[in-house]
């Protein structure tokens, strides 16, 4: 929101740069750009939550002046009329910052603008996935959690299945855990539960990824890959027929219709023996009569 006095008709505050998120322990640069439109600069003043902590007056010697303010320690060597650098910010550095630019007499025109900054404490480690198994079968129930510990604010966690955003019905939300330390750091936990379907396996693998983010200052992920554990099928007993040892049903039927060839030969031989016996007896009788 921009605040301009009723007499500010000429000078313009063209841009205010106050980062929305800044990392604890880092230096932060706040920028205030303006156009005097021909007027002479009288002063540039910076405020945190209503308290002045830095002033630049070009005609003063030295032109820079700082004022003790909790959470706003100024690096004077790296500060000018257009920007101010805060050293090693801490949790108290967050708040509303205001840049105010004034022109010289007689107009004393003044323009001002505000910007809010939140101090971020990054997680101590990357997100961790727990509860997964190395192998799954279709129909198995997946129950895993992603945990990102001790940050401020709590990270935003997101689940992906095979690089695609997980179905919201699979996601399980859990309350943020706040530590009892003075910084009240927060631990985020997000669950994922679903029953495996054939579509979840791609080339025999199931990939689960958890992404943890805090605005644009933190972006980390962890991914695990599970293999498809296909159930073992009973071996198929394959019969390999041999022309020497195997007899088909058709062969057996045909053989039964023909009858046993050995039995027919025996009957013929017996008949012939009987006829020969009769003939021999007749010849013997004739010789005896003579």
LOVEXFI-839255 format. One record per atom (N, C-alpha, C, O, CB): z, x, y. Coordinates in steps of 0.02 Angstrom, whole numbers, plus 50000, padded with zeros to 5 digits. Glycine has a CB too. Layout:
# residues N
ZXY ...
END
This chain:
# residues 290
500005004249940 500005000050000 500005004450062 500385009250065 500614995250000 499595002950110 499535007050170 499895003650228 499804997650240 498795008350187 500295007550263 500665005050321 500395008550383 500405014650387 501425006250314 500155004750432 499865007550493 500205004250553 500254998150556 499095006450496 500435008350600 500765005550659 500265001650702 499655002650695 501095011150701 500524997350746 500084993050786 499674997050836 499174994550862 500484987850821 499875003350850 499515007550897 499015012150864 498645015750897 500005011550938 499015012250796 498575016850759 497875013950756 497715010350709 498835018250688 497475015450805 496805012650810 496275017950798 495685016250791 496705009450877 496465024350795 495965029750790 496065033950728 495605034250687 495985034150851 496635037150720 496715041750663 496735037750597 496935031950595 497365045950671 496505041050544 496455037750479 496755042050425 496655048150424 495725036050463 497105039050380 497345042450319 496825040850266 496785035250241 498075040050298 496415045850248 495835044550205 496005044550130 495695040950092 495315049850217 496505048550110 496675048750038 497385051350027 497585056350057 496165053050000 497745047949983 498405050249962 498375051349886 498195046849848 498975045149980 498565057449865 498555059049794 499265060449770 499535065849782 498085065049779 499545055549736 500205056249703 500095054549630 499925048849614 500755051549737 500185059349583 500045057849513 500505052349487 501115052349499 500135064149470 500215047549450 500625042249421 501105044949369 501665042449363 500175036849390 500895049949331 501315053149281 501295060649290 500755063549296 501085051149209 501875063749290 501925071049296 502405073549242 502885070049225 502165073149367 502275079549215 502655082149158 503275085849182 503235090049227 502215086649115 503835084349152 504455087549169 504405095149159 504125097549110 505035084749127 504675098949209 504665106149206 504055109249238 504045115349248 504705108249135 503545105349253 502935107949285 502975107249361 503375103449388 502315104149258 502545111049395 502475110249468 501995104449481 501535103149441 502215116849501 502105100949536 501685095249554 501435096049625 501815097949670 502065088549545 500805094649635 500505095049702 500365087949727 500005084049695 499845099249700 500635086349785 500515079949818 500055081149877 500165085749917 501195076649842 499535077249883 499025078349936 498985072449983 499045066649963 498345079749905 498875074050047 498815068950099 498245071050146 498305075750184 499495068150140 497685067450141 497095069150181 496995063950235 497095057950224 496465069550136 496805066250295 496765061750352 496205064050399 495965069650394 497435061550390 496015059650443 495505060950494 495815059250562 495985053450574 494845056750481 495885064350606 496215063250670 495755059950721 495985057850774 496455069950698 495115059450706 494645056150751 494695058750823 494685054850871 494765048550751 494755065350829 494785068350895 495475069250924 495565072750974 494385064350942 495975066150893 496665066850918 496965073450893 496735076150843 497095060850895 497465075950927 497825081950905 498395079950858 498735075050868 498105085750967 498475084050805 499005082650756 499685084350784 499795089850810 498875086550690 500135079650779 500825080950800 501245083050739 501585088150742 501125074750834 501215079050684 501625080750625 501375077250563 501045072050565 502355078750637 501545080450507 501455077350441 502145077350408 502455082550402 500915081150396 502365071650386 503035071050356 502975067850287 502585063250276 503515066850401 503375070550240 503405067950172 504105065150158 504605068150177 503215073350120 504125059350125 504755056050108 504765054450033 504245053050003 504845049450149 505355054850004 505465052649935 506005047249936 506565048449957 505675058549887 505815041249913 506275035549913 506615034649981 507215033049985 506815036449858 506225035750035 506475034650103 506805040750135 506955040450194 506965029250102 506915046150098 507235052150126 506705057550138 506315059250094 507785054750078 506695060250201 506215065450217 506405072050183 506985074150184 506175066450294 505895075250151 506035081650117 505565087150141 505695093050127 505975080750042 505025085550176 504565090750200 504255088450266 504065082550273 504025092350147 504195093150313 503875091650377 503445097450398 503625103350391 504415090150431 502855095750424 502395100850451 502235098950523 501935093750536 501745101350407 502435103450571 502295102450642 501935108650666 502245113950672 502955101150684 501275108250680 500885114250694 501125118350754 501035124450755 500175112350705 501435115250802 501645119050861 502335122150853 502555125850897 501635114550922 502685120650798 503335123750785 503225130550753 502695132050726 503765119250740 503745134750756 503715141450725 504365142750686 504885143750717 503595146950780 504345142750621 503755141450579 503585133950579 504005129750596 503875143850506 502965132250561 502765125250563 503075120950508 503095114850513 502015124750560 503305124150454 503565120450397 504325119950399 504665124550421 503345123750331 504565114250376 505295113250372 505445108850312 505095103850301 505575110050438 505955110550273 506145106550215 506845103850225 507245106450263 506105110750151 506985098350188 507635095050191 507885093750120 507505091250079 507595088350232 508505095550106 508755094650037 508695087350014 508965082750045 509495096950032 508335086549959 508255079849930 508265080549854 507905084849827 507585076449954 508665076549821 508735077049748 508065075749714 507745070549724 509265072149722 507865080549673 507245079849635 506625082149671 506085081849642 507165072749617 506685084449733 506095086549772 506215093549801 506405094249859 505935081549828 506105098649759 506165105649781 505485108149801 505035108549759 506485110049725 505395109949865 504735111649892 504605119149884 505035123249900 504685109549965 503995120749861 503755127649862 503385128449928 502805126549934 503285129249800 503725131349978 503445131750045 502815135950047 502345134250083 503965134650093 502785141350008 502215145850008 501575142249985 501025144050005 502345151949963 501655137249943 501085133449918 501035126549949 500785121849917 501125132849841 501265125750010 501235119350045 500925120350114 501015125550146 501935116250052 500545115450137 500215115750202 500275109050237 500685104850220 499465117850194 499835108150288 499825101750323 499495096250282 499575090350298 499465102450390 499105098050230 498745093050190 499035092050120 498835087350085 498025094950185 499485096350098 499785095450032 500475098750029 500625103250068 499335098249977 500885096349983 501545099149972 501635100049896 501445095749857 502115094650002 501925105849877 502025107449806 502765106949788 503185109949821 501755114449789 502915103049735 503595102449710 503675106949649 503245106949605 503765095049692 504215110749648 504325115549594 504725112449536 505205108749547 504695121649620 504505114049475 504885112349414 505225105449419 505835104949422 505415117749400 504825100449420 505105093749429 505545091749370 505465094249314 504535088649437 506025087349383 506475084849331 506465077249332 506065074149367 507195087549341 506905074249293 506905066949288 507065063549355 506865057849367 507415064749236 507415067149400 507585064349465 506995064749514 507035062149570 508185067849494 506465068049493 505885068849538 505455062549540 505035061849586 505465074749515 505545058149493 505155051949495 505375047449552 505955047449572 505215048349428 504895043549577 505075038949631 504475037349675 503905038549656 505635041749673 504625034649735 504105032749782 504025038149835 504515040049868 504265025949816 503425040749843 503275045949891 502845043049948 502395038949937 502915051949857 502995045450009 502655042750067 502425048550112 502815053150127 503125037950106 501795048250132 501525053050180 501415049450247 501125044050249 500855056250153 501655052650300 501605049650367 501285054750414 501545060250422 502305047250393 500745052850446 500365057250491 500395054350562 500265048450572 499625058150467 500575058650611 500635056350681 500215060750727 500135066750716 501375056450703 499955057550779 499575061150830 500025063150887 500575060450895 498985056750855 499775067850928 500145070150987 500175064651041 499825059651037 499825076551016 500605065951091 500635061651149 499955061851185 499615066951181 501215063751197 499765056751218 500205051051235 500175045251186 500565040551191 500025048451303 499695045551136 499615039651093 500155039251039 500405033851023 498935039651060 500325045151010 500805045350955 500615040450898 501035037250866 501515043750980 499965039950889 499725035650835 499985038150767 500035044150757 498945035250835 500145033650723 500445035450658 500135031250603 500065025150609 501215034450660 499965034550548 499735031150488 500145033750429 500375039450429 498965032250475 500255029450379 500655031450321 500415027750259 500125022350263 501395030050333 500555030750201 500385027550137 500875029850084 501135035450087 499645029350115 501005025450034 501495026649981 501145027549914 500615024749901 501995020949977 501475031449869 501245032049800 501835033149754 502315036649772 500745037849793 501815030149694 502365030749646 502205036049593 501635036749571 502495023949612 502715039749573 502635044849522 503185044049469 503775043249485 502665051949553 502975044249406 503445044149350 503455050949316 502925053849303 503265038549299 504045053449301 504105059849267 504105058649192 504475054349167 504755063649289 503695062449156 503595061549084 503915067449046 503825073249065 502845060949066 504295065748993 504535070748947 504105070248884 504115065148849 505305069748930 503735075548869 503285075448812 503675075648746 504215078648744 502785081248815 503405072648693 503745072948627 503835080148604 503445084548621 503345069048575 504365081148565 504505087848540 504015090148486 503935096048475 505215088148513 503695085348453 503225086948399 502685081648396 502745076348427 503595087648331 502165083148358 501615078348349 501865072348308 502375072848273 501015081748314 501505066648311 501715060848271 501705062448197 501305066448173 501255054948286 502165059248159 502245060548088 502125054048049 502385048748067 502955063348072 501725054547995 501595048847951 502015049547889 502005054847857 500825048347932 502395044347871 502825044547812 502695038347769 502465033147793 503575044847832 502855039047704 502815033447658 502175033047618 502115028747574 502905027147695 501695037347632 501055036947598 501065040347530 501475044647518 500515040047640 500605038347487 500515041347421 499855045247420 499395043647458 500535035947365 499805050347377 499175054047374 498595050147344 498015051447358 499275060447335 498765045147301 498245041247268 498415033847269 498995031847264 498145043647195 497895029747276 497975022447275 497425019347233 496885022247225 497985019547347 497565013347206 497065009347172 496935003047212 497355000947252 497295007647099 496365000147202 496204993747234 496734988647212 496874987847153 495474991347216 497014985147261 497544980347247 498234983047263 498714979147268 497514978147176 498304989747270 498954992647287 499154990747358 498734989247400 498925000247280 499804990747370 500084989047436 500244995547473 500644999647448 500714984447429 499954996447532 500085002347573 500645000647623 500604995547658 499445004747611 501165004747625 501705003947674 501865010847703 502165015047670 502355000847640 501655011947765 501765018447798 502035017247868 501955011947898 501105022547800 502365022447894 502615022347962 502365028448000 502255033747970 503395022147963 502265027548065 502105033148109 502665033748160 502855028848192 501405032048145 502945039848166 503515040948210 503355046448260 503115051848242 504145042748169 503495045048324 503445050148377 504125050348412 504335045448444 502855048448427 504455056048406 505165056348426 505275059448495 504905063948516 505545060248375 505785056948528 506095059848588 505595061448643 505395067148653 506465066048569 505405056148679 504975056948737 505215052048791 505655047848780 504215055748719 504905052748850 505065048148904 504435047348947 504205052148978 505665050848948 504155041348949 504355035448912 504145036048838 503855041048818 504045029148943 504295030848799 504085030848730 503315030948727 502985027848768 504355024648692 503045034748678 502325035148673 502035028548649 502385024348621 502125040848624 501395027648661 501025021848636 500695023948571 500295028548570 500495019348688 500875020548516 500605022148450 500055017248430 500095011348445 501155022248398 499545019948396 498975015748374 498765018048305 498715024048293 498385016248425 498635013348260 498415014848192 497655013948186 497355009448215 498775010348140 497355018548147 496645018148130 496565018748055 496905022748023 496225023648167 496105014748027 495935015147956 495205017147951 494765013547973 496065008347919 495085023047922 494405025647917 494065025747985 493485023647992 493985021547867 494425028248036 494165029148104 494055022548141 493785022548196 493525032948103 494255016948112 494195010548146 494885007748161 495355008548122 493785005448102 494945004548219 495585001648240 495844996948186 495484992548163 495524998048307 496474997748166 496754993748112 496804986448133 496924984848191 497454996348092 496714982048085 496794974848096 497504973548123 497984975948093 496674970748031 497574969848179 498234968548207 498724965448157 499324966448163 498174964048267 498464961748108 498904958648059 499224963748012 499724962347979 498524953448018 498944969848010 499214975147968 499794978848002 500194982147969 498674980047949 499824978448069 500284982548108 500974979448112 501044973348121 500004983648179 501494983648105 502184981348108 502534984748166 502594990948168 502564982748041 502774980748214 503114983448273 503854984348258 504174980048228 503004978748333 504124989948281 504844991248274 505144992848343 504794995448386 504974997148224 505784991248353 506094992648418 506115000148432 506185004248387 506814989748420 506055001748496 506115008748518 506835011048512 507295007448530 505865009548592 506925017148486 507595019948478 507745024348539 507385029148552 507665023948411 508275022748575 508465026548635 509045031048619 509555028848592 508655021748694 508975037548635 509495042448620 510085041548668 510015038648722 509225049548623 510655044348649 511245043748691 511315049748738 511815050448772 511875043248647 510795053948741 510795059648787 510715057148858 510495051548869 510235064748768 510905061348908 510845059248978 510135057248998 510045052949041 511075064849023 509625060248966 508935058548982 508695052148949 508175049448967 508475064148963 509095049648901 508925043448865 508205043748837 507805039248849 508995037248912 508065049048801 507405049848772 507285044548718 507765041948688 507315056848742 506655042848707 506475037048665 506055039148605 505615043448611 506105031748707 506195036048549 505805037248487 505425030848471 505705025448467 506275039248428 504765031648461 504335025948445 504145026048371 504005031348343 503695026048489 504155020048339 503965019448269 503485013448263 503615008148290 504605018348223 502945014548227 502465009248215 502275009148141 502075014348113 501825010048260 502345003348109 502195002748038 501495000148025 501174997248068 502694998248005 501265001347964 500614998847941 500684996447869 500895000347825 500055004347946 500534990147856 500584987247789 499964983147774 499764978847813 501224982847783 499664984547716 499084980647695 498954981947621 499164986947593 498454982347737 498594977147591 498394977947521 497684980747519 497244978347555 498444971147483 497584985747477 496944989347476 496394985047445 496484982147392 497014995947438 495834984747480 495234981247456 494684986547446 494734992147470 495004975747507 494164984647410 493624989547398 493344992547462 493144998347463 493054986347358 493324988647516 493034991047579 493444996847610 493185000547651 492984985347629 494074997447590 494495002547619 494345009547592 494545014547623 495215000947607 494005010047536 493835016547508 493115018247529 492645014447516 493915016547431 493035023947559 492385026347578 492275033047544 492605038047559 492305026947655 491795033147498 491665039147458 492285041347421 492405047347413 491395044847502 492675036547400 493275038047360 493885039947400 494395041747371 493115043447314 493845039747468 494415041647510 494625036047556 494215031947577 494235047947551 495265035947570 495555031347620 495895035647673 496355039447657 496065026247587 495675035147735 495945039347789 496355035047837 496105030047864 495375042947827 496975037047848 497425033647895 497585038447952 497795044147940 498085031247860 497485036148014 497615040348072 498075036748120 497995030848134 496965042348108 498575040548146 499035037948196 498915041848261 498955047948262 499775038448173 498785038148315 498665041148381 499255039748426 499475033948432 498005038548412 499515044948459 500075044348506 499845046448575 499575051848584 500685048648483 499955042048625 499735043648693 500265041748744 500665037148734 499075039948709 500265045448800 500645043548859 500165044348918 500025049848941 501295048048869 499915038748942 499435038648997 498885043848983 498595043848929 499785040149065 498735048149032 498225053249024 498515060149014 498145065049011 497765053249084 499185060649008 499495067249005 499665069448933 499825075248922 500135067349046 499625064848885 499795066548816 499345062648769 499265056648775 500545065048801 499055066348720 498575063348673 498595067448609 498295072748605 497845063148703 498965064948559 499025068448495 498925063548438 499055057548445 499715071948489 498685066148381 498575061748323 498745065448259 498775071648257 497855059248321 498855061548206 498965064248140 498575059948090 498575053748096 499735064348122 498255063048043 497845059347995 498005061647923 498095067547910 497085060448010 498035056747879 498125058147807 497565054947768 497325049547785 498825055647783 497365058347714 496825055947671 497095054647602 497415058947571 496245061047669 496975048547576 497185046747509 496575045747464 496055043447487 497615040247510 496635047647401 496085047047355 496125040547315 496665037747306 496065053047308 495545038347291 495525032447248 495715034447177 495405038847147 494815029247250 496225031147152 496455032447084 496195026947039 496535021947028 497235033047080 495575027647013 495265022446974 495595021946906 495735027046874 494515023746965 495745015646881 496055014946815 495595017446760 494985016546763 496245007646802 495895020746709 495505023446653 495265017746607 495665013646585 495915028546613 494615017646594 494335012546550 494345015046478 494275021046465 493615010746572 494415010346429 494405012046358 493715014646340 493215011746361 494605006046314 493665020046301 493005022746284 492605017946241 492885014546198 493085029446247 491965017646254 491525013246216 491295016946153 491015022446157 490905010946259 491425013946095 491225017046031 490495015546019 490315009846005 491665014545972 490085020546024 489365019646017 489155021645946 489295027245923 488985023746070 488805017045912 488565018545844 487875021545847 487415018645874 488555012145801 487815027545820 487165030945817 486885030145746 487155033145700 487225038545838 486355026145738 486085024645671 485685030445645 485325033945682 485655018345673 485745031445578 485355036645545 484885033345495 485095028745459 485815041845510 484255035645491 483775032645445 483955033745373 483705030245329 483085035345457 484405038645359 484575040145290 485175036145266 485205034445207 484715047445282 485635034545308 486265031745285 486375024645306 486815021245278 486825035845309 486005022145354 486145015445380 485635010545353 485035011945351 486145015445456 485885004745333 485464999345308 485574993245352 486144991045360 485604997745233 485054990645381 485124984845425 485234978545385 485144978545324 484514984145470 485424973245420 485534966845387 484874964245359 484854961245305 485834961645436 484334965345396 483674963045372 483494966545307 483204963545262 483134964345425 483664973045303 483524976645240 483914973745183 483654973145127 483694984045248 484544971845196 484954969045142 484684962345119 484674960845059 485674968345163 484464958245168 484194951645149 483564952445108 483474948945058 484054947445212 483124957045129 482494958145093 482624960745023 482284958844976 482044963045131 483114965045016 483274967744951 483534962444905 483374962344845 483774973344957 483954957844932 484234952544890 483704947844866 483754945144811 484774948744927 483184946644908 482644942144888 482224945244832 481984941644789 482194940544948 482144951744831 481744955044780 482114955444714 481804955744660 481544962044802 482784955444717 483164956144655 483204963444635 482824967544660 482844952044599 483664965044590 483754972144570 483174974444528 483074971644474 484404973044532 482784979344548 482204981744510 482404984844443 482014984344396 481804986744550 482964987944436 483174991144375 483314986044320 483164987344262 483784995444387 483594980244338 483754975044289 483114972144259 483114970644199 484174969544321 482574971244297 481944968544272 481614973344222 481334971144172 481454967044330 481644979644234 481354984744189 481704984844122 481384985744070 481384991744222 482354983944121 482744983944059 482544978144014 482504978943953 483484983644073 482424972244043 482224966444003 481544967543970 481454965743912 482204960144048 481084970344007 480404971643980 480434976543920 480114975543869 479934974444035 480834981743929 480894986643875 481214983643813 481014985243757 481304992643899 481704979243822 482024976043765 481544971543728 481544971243666 482634971943788 481124968143766 480624963643734 480134967643692 479964965843635 480234959643786 479914973143720 479434977343685 479744980243621 479404980643570 479184983143730 480384982043623 480724984643564 480764979343509 480684980743450 481414987243582 480904973243531 480954967743481 480284966543446 480254965643386 481194961243516 479744966643487 479074965543457 478904971243408 478634970043354 478524965043514 479074977243429 478934982943386 479334982543321 479084984243268 479084989543422 479934980243327 480364979443268 480064974443220 480054975543159 481074977243289 479824968843246 479524963743204 478914966443169 478814965443109 479344957443245 478484969943207 477854972543179 478014977543124 477704977443071 477424975943235 478504981943135 478684986943084 478944983543021 478774985742966 479204991843112 479344978443028 479594974842969 479034971542930 479034971542869 480104969442991 478554968942965 477984965542931 477574970642892 477384969242835 477534961842982 477454976342921 477054981542887 477424983942824 477114985142773 476914987442934 478084984742829 478474987142773 478454981942715 478424983942657 479214988442795 478464975642731 478454970242680 477794970342642 477784969742581 478574963342713 477254971142678 476584971042647 476524977042597 476274976042542 476024971542704 476744982642615 476704988442572 477124987342509 476924989542455 476934994642609 477684984242515 478114983042458 477774978242408 477854979242348 478784980342481 477434973342430 477114968342386 476564971742346 476504970442286 476834962442427 476184976042377 475654979442343 475924984042290 475544987442256 475234983242392 
END
